[in-house]
Amino acid sequence: MQLVYRSILLLFLTSYVFVVNAEQLTDTSTLENMEQSLNKQPWQTYQTLLLETEQLDNMSLHYKLWWWLRKAQAENLLYFFDKFEKTVTQAEKSIHSQTSAQVTIYFDLFRGLILQRQGQYQQSQTILKKAKHLARKNHFTYLAVRAKQELAYTRSLTEVYELSLTELQQAYVEAFALNDEFLIAKINEVYGAIYGYMNDYDNSVEYYQKALTSYQKLGYPAHEVEAIYGLAATYRYWQKYELAIEYYQRYQQTIEFSPNNIDGKFYAAYGIAMSEAEQGSCEQALVSIDYAVALEGLIDYKAELYKRKAQCLIEKGDLNEAKDALQLASDIFKGIPELVGTSWQIEIIKINAALAHAQGDGSLAYQLLKQFNKKEIESINSRSSDRLLRVRSSMEVERQNVEISLLQQRTKVQDLQFEQQEQKNTIQAYVIGFIVMLVFFILLFVYFQWRHGKRLLQLSIRDPLTDSFNRRYVFNFLNRLLKDNTSEKTTVSIMVIDIDDFKLVNDLYGHPFGDEVIKKIALLGAEVLRGEDVIGRVGGEEFLCVLPRIDAVQSLHIAQRIVKEVSACDFLASDKNDNNQRVNVTVSIGVATTFRNLQNSSGLYAQADKALYYAKYNGKNRAIQFQESMQDSYQARSGIKKPTTPLNDQ
């Protein structure tokens, strides 16, 4: 009897497990909410996903696609790039027209990354644009921003920096509106990379540091590692080798979050060895180079290591070993035809010249240097020609398309001339016209949808009268700026601008003229401010300007410039006889700056408001910086207190 009970219990437990597993194979809610755990614990989450591998055949197609999606994400974060590509390729075979838009967008993003790493930048841009448009169409703003960020980075790899930075700035505005710290950090990381490519190393380091701080705060180790490696590479190209080595070593330690990360360990060893060699620390560099080449890694990177090893050995006088190292590098380049003739490959000739000189063969050294200089010039010309050819090729394709279109039109005309059946030709013309009109209306619809979406975004953050930022945006910007501003050395200033006697202006010259005055003052203020400053209309005739990283003296100077510009501006109003008359309009400005005991927006705004009152009280048409002496006398001297704007209402 006891055996029977045990059998029944075992059967019940087996059935229960089957039902639970069946629910897990159809319910994707856990997978859909897995993003944060992937970013925080990519290795542990990946191991959890792998436990379901044997149940792949029992998964519904929708569940399977989500499982592949999260598996691919984990592999990408863990630097398992070969596995990542295989997972994406496998999943793409199951995607069809009925697949959810969210899943399709993710895999388009993944494919764009793969093409980007393969150097197929045009194809990568095409598929990333597709992902962006699909995300916009289905209102997945987060994914649209991710696609736009990757698109900007891919364009920067083809040196289209202006377009990249424009695209990235648009992505930043949207990420800021979403208040998504991770998205903002990803955009800052791309800013760091682009400025590094442009040799603007100061800005590159600044943006990488911002991204690193955010990743550390979020606890996302994989992204933290990327920012650290970006800093290391920037410092190396900047020839700040001590800092480069420090960050490569830090990268080497941090990469341990992925236990089987062979690529990451090689990149760290490669960066340290190259930095030591370029710095001239050959004794240590030789040890580091031997360690790096013993690891599994990219073969062309090993060729670079062998070249640096040869240079160090020549310096030490170990000429036979230097010759062997150069031969190893040369053999690697011969096995990669795409690199033959590049600056990396022809550098071997230059190092051979140094070897010949060290061996006392000056004639051979001279001939090799001549050969190197000739090939280097050819390489530079070739690269320049390649860029020119790409531009010309694009123009040629465009011109050929026009010629083909013209030929098609001529063929149609000839067909109409020789066609005997007029009715058939007429029908054919109607069909062609219908198709053209259909395509036209489809394109017109897509265009207006795009404009509508763009307009909605603008309306959410812009004041309709002045086109400056609106009240909600500028106060949110100030709150976030002060929240992120943890350094006591970095100050933030604000200016509260109020138009003097604005009610009288409206009464005398009418509200339309008053609106023109408001718009003109907003424009003048924006022209005086820096590119990173923000101006927003927060009341009828009141503006708030936020100035990051600026002290009290500089902010007061800027405020005085605005006062001067407004006072000197010609405001023309029409009288009853339609004659223009000049109207003198002035503004008063209150300025306040953060300090050690004041790092909150409410207090800062209150101080600027008090300074504004003093500017009004002392004759208007002036800018006044807040002083501690205003704190107690503000209400006492004021007959009617000017109400402050409560920030907690924003």
C-alpha positions as CSV (number, residue, x, y, z in Angstrom):
1,M,0.0,0.0,0.0
2,Q,2.9,2.4,0.9
3,L,4.4,1.6,-2.5
4,V,1.2,2.6,-4.2
5,Y,1.0,5.9,-2.3
6,R,4.6,6.7,-3.4
7,S,3.8,5.9,-7.0
8,I,0.7,8.2,-7.0
9,L,2.8,11.0,-5.3
10,L,5.6,10.6,-7.9
11,L,3.0,10.7,-10.7
12,F,1.4,13.9,-9.2
13,L,4.8,15.6,-8.9
14,T,5.8,14.7,-12.4
15,S,2.5,16.1,-13.7
16,Y,2.9,19.3,-11.7
17,V,6.5,19.9,-13.0
18,F,5.2,19.3,-16.6
19,V,2.4,21.8,-16.1
20,V,4.8,24.4,-14.6
21,N,7.3,23.8,-17.4
22,A,4.5,24.1,-20.0
23,E,3.5,27.5,-18.6
24,Q,7.1,28.6,-18.7
25,L,7.4,27.6,-22.3
26,T,4.5,29.8,-23.4
27,D,4.4,32.7,-20.9
28,T,7.2,35.2,-21.9
29,S,6.6,37.7,-19.1
30,T,9.8,36.6,-17.2
31,L,11.9,36.9,-20.4
32,E,10.4,40.3,-21.3
33,N,11.3,41.7,-17.9
34,M,14.8,40.3,-17.9
35,E,16.7,43.3,-19.2
36,Q,17.8,44.7,-15.9
37,S,19.0,41.4,-14.5
38,L,20.9,40.8,-17.8
39,N,22.7,44.2,-17.4
40,K,23.4,43.7,-13.7
41,Q,24.4,40.0,-13.7
42,P,25.0,38.9,-17.3
43,W,26.9,35.7,-16.5
44,Q,24.4,34.4,-13.9
45,T,21.4,35.2,-16.1
46,Y,23.1,33.5,-19.1
47,Q,23.6,30.3,-17.1
48,T,19.9,30.4,-16.1
49,L,18.9,30.8,-19.8
50,L,21.1,27.9,-20.8
51,L,19.2,25.6,-18.4
52,E,16.3,25.7,-20.9
53,T,18.3,24.7,-23.9
54,E,17.1,21.1,-23.8
55,Q,13.5,22.3,-23.9
56,L,13.9,24.3,-27.1
57,D,11.7,21.9,-29.1
58,N,8.9,22.3,-26.5
59,M,8.8,26.1,-26.7
60,S,6.2,28.0,-28.6
61,L,7.6,30.1,-31.4
62,H,6.9,33.4,-29.6
63,Y,8.6,32.1,-26.4
64,K,11.5,30.7,-28.4
65,L,12.2,34.1,-30.1
66,W,12.2,35.8,-26.8
67,W,14.6,33.2,-25.4
68,W,16.9,33.6,-28.4
69,L,16.7,37.4,-27.9
70,R,17.8,37.3,-24.3
71,K,20.4,34.7,-25.0
72,A,21.9,36.9,-27.8
73,Q,21.9,39.9,-25.4
74,A,23.8,38.0,-22.8
75,E,26.4,36.7,-25.2
76,N,26.9,40.2,-26.6
77,L,27.4,41.6,-23.0
78,L,29.8,38.7,-22.2
79,Y,31.9,39.3,-25.3
80,F,30.9,35.9,-26.8
81,F,30.7,37.5,-30.2
82,D,30.9,34.2,-32.3
83,K,28.0,32.7,-30.2
84,F,26.1,36.0,-30.4
85,E,26.2,35.9,-34.2
86,K,25.2,32.3,-34.4
87,T,22.2,32.9,-32.0
88,V,21.0,35.9,-34.1
89,T,21.3,34.0,-37.3
90,Q,19.4,31.0,-35.9
91,A,16.6,33.3,-34.6
92,E,16.3,35.3,-37.8
93,K,15.2,32.1,-39.7
94,S,12.1,32.0,-37.5
95,I,11.1,35.7,-37.8
96,H,8.1,36.3,-40.1
97,S,5.5,39.0,-40.8
98,Q,3.4,38.0,-37.7
99,T,6.4,38.3,-35.3
100,S,5.9,41.0,-32.7
101,A,7.4,44.4,-33.7
102,Q,9.4,44.5,-30.5
103,V,11.2,41.3,-31.2
104,T,11.8,42.2,-34.8
105,I,13.3,45.6,-33.8
106,Y,15.7,43.9,-31.3
107,F,17.0,41.5,-33.9
108,D,17.4,44.3,-36.4
109,L,19.5,46.1,-33.8
110,F,21.6,42.9,-33.3
111,R,22.1,42.4,-37.0
112,G,23.2,46.1,-37.3
113,L,25.8,45.5,-34.5
114,I,27.1,42.4,-36.3
115,L,27.5,44.2,-39.6
116,Q,29.1,47.1,-37.8
117,R,31.8,44.8,-36.3
118,Q,32.4,43.3,-39.7
119,G,33.1,46.7,-41.2
120,Q,30.0,46.6,-43.4
121,Y,29.0,50.1,-42.4
122,Q,26.5,50.9,-45.2
123,Q,24.5,47.7,-44.6
124,S,24.6,48.3,-40.9
125,Q,23.2,51.8,-41.3
126,T,20.4,50.5,-43.6
127,I,19.2,47.9,-41.1
128,L,19.6,50.3,-38.1
129,K,17.4,52.9,-40.0
130,K,14.9,50.1,-40.5
131,A,14.9,49.4,-36.8
132,K,14.5,53.1,-35.9
133,H,11.5,53.6,-38.2
134,L,9.8,50.4,-37.0
135,A,10.3,51.5,-33.4
136,R,8.9,54.9,-34.2
137,K,5.9,53.4,-36.0
138,N,5.1,51.1,-33.0
139,H,5.9,53.8,-30.3
140,F,8.9,51.9,-28.8
141,T,10.7,55.1,-27.9
142,Y,13.4,53.3,-25.9
143,L,14.3,51.1,-28.9
144,A,14.2,54.0,-31.3
145,V,16.7,55.9,-29.2
146,R,19.0,52.8,-29.0
147,A,18.8,52.5,-32.8
148,K,19.6,56.1,-33.3
149,Q,22.5,55.9,-30.9
150,E,24.0,52.9,-32.8
151,L,23.3,54.6,-36.1
152,A,25.3,57.7,-35.0
153,Y,28.2,55.6,-33.9
154,T,28.2,53.6,-37.1
155,R,28.2,56.8,-39.2
156,S,31.2,58.1,-37.1
157,L,33.2,55.1,-38.2
158,T,32.9,56.4,-41.8
159,E,34.0,59.8,-40.5
160,V,30.7,61.5,-41.1
161,Y,31.1,63.3,-37.8
162,E,28.7,66.2,-38.3
163,L,25.8,64.0,-39.1
164,S,26.7,61.6,-36.3
165,L,26.8,64.4,-33.7
166,T,23.5,65.8,-34.9
167,E,21.8,62.3,-34.7
168,L,23.3,61.8,-31.3
169,Q,22.1,65.1,-30.0
170,Q,18.5,64.2,-31.1
171,A,18.9,60.9,-29.3
172,Y,20.1,62.7,-26.1
173,V,17.1,65.0,-26.1
174,E,14.7,62.0,-26.3
175,A,16.7,60.0,-23.7
176,F,16.6,63.0,-21.4
177,A,12.8,63.4,-21.9
178,L,12.5,59.7,-20.9
179,N,14.7,60.3,-17.9
180,D,16.5,57.1,-18.7
181,E,20.0,57.1,-17.1
182,F,21.2,54.0,-19.0
183,L,20.3,55.5,-22.4
184,I,22.0,58.8,-21.5
185,A,25.1,56.9,-20.4
186,K,25.1,54.9,-23.7
187,I,24.9,58.2,-25.6
188,N,27.7,59.7,-23.5
189,E,29.9,56.7,-24.3
190,V,29.3,57.2,-28.0
191,Y,30.2,60.9,-27.6
192,G,33.4,59.7,-26.0
193,A,34.2,57.5,-29.0
194,I,33.4,60.1,-31.6
195,Y,35.4,62.8,-30.0
196,G,38.3,60.3,-29.7
197,Y,38.2,59.7,-33.4
198,M,38.2,63.5,-34.0
199,N,41.4,63.7,-31.8
200,D,39.5,65.9,-29.3
201,Y,40.8,63.9,-26.3
202,D,39.7,66.2,-23.6
203,N,36.0,65.9,-24.6
204,S,36.5,62.2,-25.2
205,V,37.7,61.5,-21.7
206,E,35.0,63.8,-20.2
207,Y,32.1,61.9,-21.9
208,Y,33.6,58.4,-21.2
209,Q,33.9,59.4,-17.5
210,K,30.3,60.5,-17.4
211,A,29.3,57.1,-18.9
212,L,31.5,55.2,-16.5
213,T,30.0,57.0,-13.5
214,S,26.4,56.2,-14.6
215,Y,27.3,52.5,-15.3
216,Q,28.9,52.2,-11.9
217,K,25.8,53.8,-10.3
218,L,23.5,51.4,-12.1
219,G,25.7,48.4,-11.4
220,Y,26.1,47.3,-15.0
221,P,29.5,45.6,-15.2
222,A,29.6,44.9,-19.0
223,H,29.0,48.5,-19.9
224,E,31.4,49.7,-17.2
225,V,34.1,47.6,-18.8
226,E,33.4,49.2,-22.2
227,A,33.8,52.7,-20.8
228,I,37.0,51.8,-19.1
229,Y,38.5,50.3,-22.3
230,G,37.4,53.5,-24.1
231,L,39.3,55.6,-21.6
232,A,42.4,53.4,-21.9
233,A,42.4,53.6,-25.7
234,T,41.9,57.4,-25.6
235,Y,44.8,57.9,-23.2
236,R,47.1,55.6,-25.3
237,Y,46.4,57.6,-28.5
238,W,46.9,60.8,-26.5
239,Q,50.3,59.4,-25.6
240,K,49.5,59.5,-21.9
241,Y,50.9,56.0,-21.4
242,E,50.9,55.8,-17.6
243,L,47.1,56.6,-17.6
244,A,46.6,54.2,-20.5
245,I,48.3,51.3,-18.7
246,E,46.4,52.1,-15.5
247,Y,43.1,51.8,-17.3
248,Y,44.1,48.7,-19.2
249,Q,45.0,47.1,-15.9
250,R,41.7,48.2,-14.5
251,Y,39.9,46.8,-17.5
252,Q,41.8,43.5,-17.0
253,Q,40.5,43.3,-13.5
254,T,36.9,44.3,-14.2
255,I,36.5,41.9,-17.2
256,E,36.5,39.0,-14.7
257,F,32.7,39.4,-14.5
258,S,32.7,37.2,-17.6
259,P,34.8,34.1,-16.6
260,N,35.3,32.7,-20.1
261,N,36.0,36.1,-21.7
262,I,39.0,35.1,-23.8
263,D,38.7,38.1,-26.1
264,G,38.6,40.6,-23.2
265,K,41.8,39.1,-21.6
266,F,43.6,39.4,-24.9
267,Y,42.5,43.0,-25.5
268,A,43.8,43.9,-22.0
269,A,47.2,42.2,-22.5
270,Y,47.5,43.7,-26.0
271,G,46.7,47.3,-24.7
272,I,49.2,47.0,-21.8
273,A,52.0,45.6,-24.1
274,M,51.5,48.2,-26.8
275,S,51.4,51.1,-24.3
276,E,54.7,49.9,-22.6
277,A,56.4,49.5,-26.0
278,E,55.3,52.9,-27.3
279,Q,56.3,54.5,-24.0
280,G,59.8,53.1,-24.4
281,S,59.7,50.7,-21.5
282,C,61.1,47.9,-23.5
283,E,62.3,45.5,-20.7
284,Q,58.7,45.3,-19.3
285,A,57.2,45.5,-22.8
286,L,59.0,42.4,-24.0
287,V,57.6,40.4,-21.1
288,S,54.1,41.8,-21.7
289,I,54.3,41.1,-25.4
290,D,55.2,37.5,-24.9
291,Y,52.3,37.0,-22.5
292,A,49.9,38.7,-25.0
293,V,50.9,36.6,-28.0
294,A,50.6,33.4,-26.0
295,L,46.8,34.2,-25.5
296,E,44.2,33.4,-28.1
297,G,43.4,36.6,-29.9
298,L,43.0,38.3,-33.2
299,I,45.9,37.5,-35.5
300,D,46.4,41.0,-37.0
301,Y,46.7,42.3,-33.4
302,K,49.5,39.8,-32.8
303,A,51.3,41.1,-35.9
304,E,51.3,44.6,-34.2
305,L,52.8,43.0,-31.1
306,Y,55.5,41.3,-33.1
307,K,56.5,44.6,-34.7
308,R,56.8,46.3,-31.3
309,K,58.8,43.3,-30.0
310,A,61.2,43.7,-33.0
311,Q,61.7,47.4,-32.2
312,C,62.5,46.7,-28.6
313,L,64.9,43.9,-29.5
314,I,66.7,46.2,-31.9
315,E,67.1,48.7,-29.1
316,K,68.5,46.0,-26.8
317,G,70.9,44.8,-29.6
318,D,69.3,41.3,-29.9
319,L,69.2,41.6,-33.7
320,N,68.7,37.9,-34.6
321,E,65.6,37.7,-32.4
322,A,64.4,41.0,-33.8
323,K,64.7,39.6,-37.3
324,D,62.7,36.5,-36.3
325,A,59.9,38.7,-34.7
326,L,59.7,40.8,-37.9
327,Q,59.4,37.6,-40.0
328,L,56.5,36.4,-37.8
329,A,54.7,39.7,-38.4
330,S,55.5,39.6,-42.1
331,D,54.1,36.1,-42.4
332,I,50.9,37.1,-40.6
333,F,50.3,40.1,-43.0
334,K,51.0,37.8,-46.0
335,G,48.1,35.6,-44.8
336,I,45.7,38.6,-44.7
337,P,45.6,40.0,-48.3
338,E,43.3,42.9,-47.2
339,L,46.1,44.3,-45.0
340,V,48.9,44.1,-47.6
341,G,49.9,47.6,-48.6
342,T,48.3,49.2,-45.5
343,S,50.2,51.4,-43.1
344,W,50.3,48.5,-40.6
345,Q,52.0,46.2,-43.1
346,I,54.5,48.6,-44.7
347,E,55.7,49.6,-41.2
348,I,57.6,46.4,-41.3
349,I,59.9,47.9,-44.0
350,K,60.7,50.8,-41.7
351,I,61.6,48.5,-38.8
352,N,63.7,46.4,-41.2
353,A,65.6,49.6,-42.1
354,A,66.3,50.2,-38.4
355,L,67.5,46.6,-38.2
356,A,69.8,47.0,-41.2
357,H,71.2,50.2,-39.6
358,A,71.8,48.4,-36.3
359,Q,73.6,45.7,-38.3
360,G,75.9,48.3,-39.8
361,D,74.5,48.1,-43.3
362,G,73.8,51.8,-44.0
363,S,73.2,51.3,-47.7
364,L,70.5,48.7,-47.2
365,A,68.9,50.8,-44.5
366,Y,68.8,53.8,-46.9
367,Q,67.2,51.7,-49.6
368,L,64.6,50.3,-47.3
369,L,63.7,53.8,-46.0
370,K,63.3,55.0,-49.6
371,Q,61.1,52.0,-50.3
372,F,59.1,52.7,-47.1
373,N,58.6,56.4,-47.9
374,K,57.4,55.5,-51.4
375,K,54.9,52.9,-50.2
376,E,53.7,55.2,-47.4
377,I,53.0,58.0,-49.9
378,E,51.2,55.4,-52.2
379,S,49.2,54.2,-49.2
380,I,48.1,57.8,-48.3
381,N,47.2,58.5,-51.9
382,S,45.3,55.3,-52.1
383,R,43.3,56.0,-49.0
384,S,42.6,59.5,-50.3
385,S,41.6,58.1,-53.7
386,D,39.4,55.5,-52.1
387,R,37.5,58.3,-50.2
388,L,37.2,60.2,-53.5
389,L,36.1,57.1,-55.3
390,R,33.4,56.4,-52.8
391,V,32.0,59.9,-53.2
392,R,32.3,59.7,-57.0
393,S,30.8,56.2,-57.0
394,S,27.8,57.4,-55.1
395,M,27.3,60.2,-57.6
396,E,27.8,57.8,-60.5
397,V,25.1,55.5,-59.2
398,E,22.7,58.4,-58.7
399,R,23.4,59.6,-62.2
400,Q,22.9,56.1,-63.7
401,N,19.6,55.9,-62.0
402,V,18.5,59.2,-63.6
403,E,19.7,57.9,-67.0
404,I,17.9,54.6,-66.6
405,S,14.7,56.5,-65.7
406,L,15.1,58.7,-68.8
407,L,15.7,55.7,-71.0
408,Q,12.6,54.1,-69.6
409,Q,10.5,57.2,-70.4
410,R,11.9,57.2,-73.9
411,T,11.1,53.6,-74.4
412,K,7.5,54.2,-73.3
413,V,7.2,57.1,-75.8
414,Q,8.6,54.8,-78.6
415,D,6.2,52.1,-77.6
416,L,3.3,54.5,-77.8
417,Q,4.3,55.6,-81.3
418,F,4.6,52.2,-82.7
419,E,1.8,50.6,-80.7
420,Q,-1.2,49.8,-82.9
421,Q,-3.7,49.0,-80.2
422,E,-4.5,52.4,-78.7
423,Q,-6.8,51.0,-76.0
424,K,-4.1,48.7,-74.7
425,N,-1.6,51.5,-74.5
426,T,-4.1,53.7,-72.7
427,I,-4.8,51.1,-70.1
428,Q,-1.0,50.5,-69.7
429,A,-0.5,54.3,-69.1
430,Y,-3.3,54.3,-66.5
431,V,-1.8,51.4,-64.6
432,I,1.6,53.1,-64.6
433,G,0.1,56.4,-63.5
434,F,-1.9,54.6,-60.7
435,I,1.3,52.9,-59.4
436,V,3.2,56.2,-59.4
437,M,0.4,58.0,-57.6
438,L,0.1,55.2,-55.1
439,V,3.8,55.3,-54.4
440,F,3.6,59.0,-54.1
441,F,0.8,59.0,-51.6
442,I,2.5,56.3,-49.6
443,L,5.7,58.3,-49.4
444,L,3.6,61.4,-48.6
445,F,1.9,59.5,-45.8
446,V,5.2,58.3,-44.3
447,Y,6.6,61.8,-44.6
448,F,3.7,63.4,-42.7
449,Q,3.8,60.7,-40.1
450,W,7.4,61.4,-39.5
451,R,6.7,65.2,-39.3
452,H,3.8,64.6,-36.9
453,G,6.0,62.5,-34.6
454,K,8.7,65.1,-34.7
455,R,6.2,67.9,-34.0
456,L,4.8,66.1,-31.0
457,L,8.2,65.7,-29.5
458,Q,8.9,69.4,-30.1
459,L,5.5,70.4,-28.5
460,S,6.3,68.4,-25.4
461,I,9.4,70.4,-24.6
462,R,9.1,73.7,-26.5
463,D,7.2,76.9,-25.8
464,P,4.9,77.6,-28.9
465,L,5.4,81.4,-28.8
466,T,9.2,81.7,-28.5
467,D,10.4,78.2,-29.6
468,S,12.6,78.2,-26.5
469,F,12.2,75.4,-24.0
470,N,9.0,75.3,-21.9
471,R,8.6,75.5,-18.2
472,R,8.5,71.8,-17.5
473,Y,11.6,71.0,-19.5
474,V,13.8,73.8,-18.1
475,F,12.9,73.0,-14.5
476,N,13.4,69.3,-15.1
477,F,16.8,70.1,-16.7
478,L,17.8,72.2,-13.7
479,N,16.7,69.5,-11.2
480,R,18.6,66.8,-13.0
481,L,21.7,68.9,-13.5
482,L,21.9,69.7,-9.8
483,K,21.2,66.0,-8.9
484,D,24.1,64.9,-11.1
485,N,26.3,67.7,-9.9
486,T,28.0,66.0,-7.0
487,S,31.3,67.9,-7.2
488,E,31.6,70.9,-4.9
489,K,34.1,72.4,-7.4
490,T,31.6,72.5,-10.3
491,T,29.1,75.3,-10.0
492,V,25.8,75.9,-11.7
493,S,24.3,79.3,-12.2
494,I,20.7,80.4,-13.1
495,M,19.3,83.6,-14.3
496,V,15.7,84.8,-13.9
497,I,14.8,87.3,-16.6
498,D,11.8,89.5,-16.3
499,I,10.6,92.2,-18.8
500,D,10.3,95.6,-17.1
501,D,6.8,97.2,-17.1
502,F,5.5,94.6,-19.5
503,K,1.9,95.3,-18.5
504,L,2.3,98.9,-19.5
505,V,3.8,97.8,-22.9
506,N,0.8,95.6,-23.5
507,D,-1.7,98.4,-22.5
508,L,0.0,101.0,-24.7
509,Y,0.9,99.0,-27.8
510,G,-1.3,95.9,-27.7
511,H,-0.8,92.2,-27.0
512,P,0.5,91.4,-30.5
513,F,3.4,93.8,-30.0
514,G,3.9,92.3,-26.5
515,D,4.2,88.9,-28.1
516,E,6.8,90.2,-30.5
517,V,8.8,91.6,-27.6
518,I,8.7,88.3,-25.8
519,K,9.9,86.4,-28.9
520,K,12.7,88.9,-29.6
521,I,14.0,88.8,-26.0
522,A,14.0,85.0,-26.1
523,L,16.1,85.2,-29.3
524,L,18.5,87.7,-27.9
525,G,19.0,85.6,-24.8
526,A,19.7,82.5,-26.8
527,E,22.3,84.3,-28.9
528,V,24.2,85.5,-25.9
529,L,24.2,82.1,-24.1
530,R,26.6,79.3,-24.8
531,G,25.7,76.2,-26.7
532,E,25.3,74.0,-23.6
533,D,23.2,76.6,-21.7
534,V,19.4,76.3,-21.7
535,I,16.8,79.1,-21.8
536,G,13.1,78.5,-21.2
537,R,10.0,80.6,-20.8
538,V,8.5,79.9,-17.4
539,G,5.9,82.6,-17.2
540,G,4.1,85.3,-19.3
541,E,7.1,87.6,-19.5
542,E,9.6,85.6,-17.4
543,F,12.5,83.4,-18.6
544,L,14.8,81.0,-16.7
545,C,18.3,80.3,-18.0
546,V,20.4,77.4,-16.7
547,L,24.2,77.7,-17.1
548,P,26.2,74.6,-16.2
549,R,29.8,74.7,-15.2
550,I,30.0,78.5,-14.7
551,D,30.9,80.7,-11.7
552,A,29.1,83.7,-10.2
553,V,31.4,86.3,-12.0
554,Q,31.0,84.8,-15.4
555,S,27.2,84.3,-15.1
556,L,26.8,88.0,-14.0
557,H,28.8,89.1,-16.9
558,I,26.6,87.1,-19.3
559,A,23.5,88.6,-17.6
560,Q,24.8,92.1,-18.0
561,R,25.4,91.4,-21.7
562,I,21.7,90.3,-22.1
563,V,20.6,93.5,-20.4
564,K,22.7,95.6,-22.7
565,E,21.6,93.7,-25.8
566,V,17.9,94.1,-25.0
567,S,18.3,97.8,-24.1
568,A,20.1,98.5,-27.4
569,C,17.5,96.6,-29.5
570,D,15.0,98.5,-31.7
571,F,11.5,97.5,-30.8
572,L,9.2,99.1,-33.4
573,A,5.4,99.5,-32.8
574,S,2.8,100.9,-35.1
575,D,0.7,103.8,-34.0
576,K,-2.9,104.6,-35.2
577,N,-1.5,106.1,-38.5
578,D,0.6,102.9,-39.2
579,N,3.8,104.8,-38.5
580,N,6.6,102.9,-36.8
581,Q,7.9,104.3,-33.5
582,R,10.7,103.0,-31.4
583,V,9.7,101.6,-28.0
584,N,12.3,101.3,-25.3
585,V,12.1,97.8,-23.7
586,T,14.4,96.7,-20.8
587,V,14.8,93.6,-18.7
588,S,15.8,93.0,-15.1
589,I,17.8,89.8,-14.2
590,G,18.4,88.0,-11.0
591,V,21.4,85.7,-10.9
592,A,22.2,82.9,-8.4
593,T,25.0,80.4,-8.3
594,T,25.3,77.1,-6.3
595,F,27.8,76.8,-3.4
596,R,28.8,74.3,-0.8
597,N,25.7,74.7,1.4
598,L,23.2,75.2,-1.5
599,Q,22.9,72.4,-4.0
600,N,19.1,72.3,-4.4
601,S,17.0,73.8,-7.1
602,S,14.3,75.4,-4.8
603,G,16.8,77.3,-2.8
604,L,18.7,78.4,-5.9
605,Y,15.6,79.6,-7.7
606,A,14.5,81.5,-4.5
607,Q,17.9,83.3,-4.4
608,A,17.7,84.3,-8.1
609,D,14.1,85.5,-7.5
610,K,15.3,87.7,-4.6
611,A,18.1,89.1,-6.8
612,L,15.5,89.9,-9.5
613,Y,13.5,91.8,-6.9
614,Y,16.5,93.9,-6.0
615,A,17.2,94.6,-9.7
616,K,13.6,95.9,-10.0
617,Y,13.8,97.8,-6.7
618,N,17.0,99.6,-7.7
619,G,15.8,101.0,-11.0
620,K,15.3,98.1,-13.3
621,N,17.3,97.6,-16.6
622,R,20.1,95.8,-14.7
623,A,21.4,92.4,-13.6
624,I,22.1,91.7,-9.9
625,Q,23.9,88.7,-8.4
626,F,22.4,87.3,-5.2
627,Q,24.2,88.2,-2.0
628,E,23.7,86.9,1.5
629,S,22.7,90.4,2.7
630,M,19.5,90.1,0.6
631,Q,18.3,87.1,2.6
632,D,16.8,88.9,5.5
633,S,16.0,92.3,4.0
634,Y,14.0,90.9,1.0
635,Q,10.6,90.8,2.6
636,A,11.2,93.7,4.9
637,R,12.0,96.1,2.0
638,S,9.3,94.8,-0.3
639,G,5.8,96.2,-0.1
640,I,4.4,93.3,-2.1
641,K,6.3,90.2,-2.3
642,K,6.9,88.8,-5.8
643,P,5.7,85.2,-5.7
644,T,8.3,82.5,-6.4
645,T,7.6,79.5,-8.6
646,P,7.4,76.3,-6.6
647,L,9.6,73.7,-8.3
648,N,7.7,70.8,-6.9
649,D,4.8,71.7,-9.3
650,Q,6.9,70.9,-12.3
